[in-house]
């Protein structure tokens, strides 16, 4: 049985988010935590789902 806390979800974010300073920090944090060797080309971000969605929503509303 899988643990919900370890479950990963895939999100697609617009390229325009890369202009936001807070979003730009995520790839470097992801590299420190997971590295960049991902067989499917995805970037794993060390962030909870709710926090990530809140961050995306705040960018889109500004």
C-alpha positions in Angstrom: 0.0 0.0 0.0 1.4 3.4 -0.9 1.7 6.3 1.6 -0.3 9.4 0.5 2.6 11.6 1.7 4.9 9.9 -0.8 2.5 10.2 -3.7 3.6 12.5 -6.5 1.3 14.4 -8.9 2.1 15.9 -12.2 1.3 19.6 -12.9 1.8 21.6 -16.0 2.8 25.2 -15.4 2.9 28.0 -18.0 6.4 29.1 -19.1 5.4 32.7 -18.0 5.8 31.6 -14.4 9.6 31.3 -14.9 9.6 35.1 -14.7 8.6 35.1 -11.1 11.4 35.2 -8.5 9.7 32.7 -6.2 9.2 30.2 -8.9 12.8 30.6 -10.1 14.0 29.3 -6.8 12.1 26.0 -7.1 14.4 24.4 -9.7 17.5 25.0 -7.6 15.8 23.6 -4.5 14.7 20.6 -6.6 18.2 20.0 -7.8 19.5 20.1 -4.2 16.8 17.6 -3.0 16.4 15.3 -6.0 19.0 16.1 -8.6 18.1 16.5 -12.3 18.4 12.9 -13.5 14.7 12.2 -14.3 14.0 9.5 -16.9 10.7 11.1 -18.1 12.0 14.7 -18.2 9.9 15.9 -15.3 11.2 18.2 -12.5 10.3 17.0 -9.0 9.8 20.0 -6.8 10.2 19.6 -3.0 6.9 21.2 -2.1 3.6 20.0 -0.9 0.7 20.0 -3.4 -1.3 22.7 -1.5 1.7 25.0 -1.2 2.5 24.5 -4.9 -1.1 25.3 -6.0 -1.2 28.3 -3.7 2.0 29.6 -5.3 0.7 29.1 -8.8 -2.6 30.8 -8.0 -0.8 33.8 -6.5 1.2 34.2 -9.7 -1.8 34.0 -11.9 -3.8 36.5 -9.9 -1.0 39.1 -9.9 
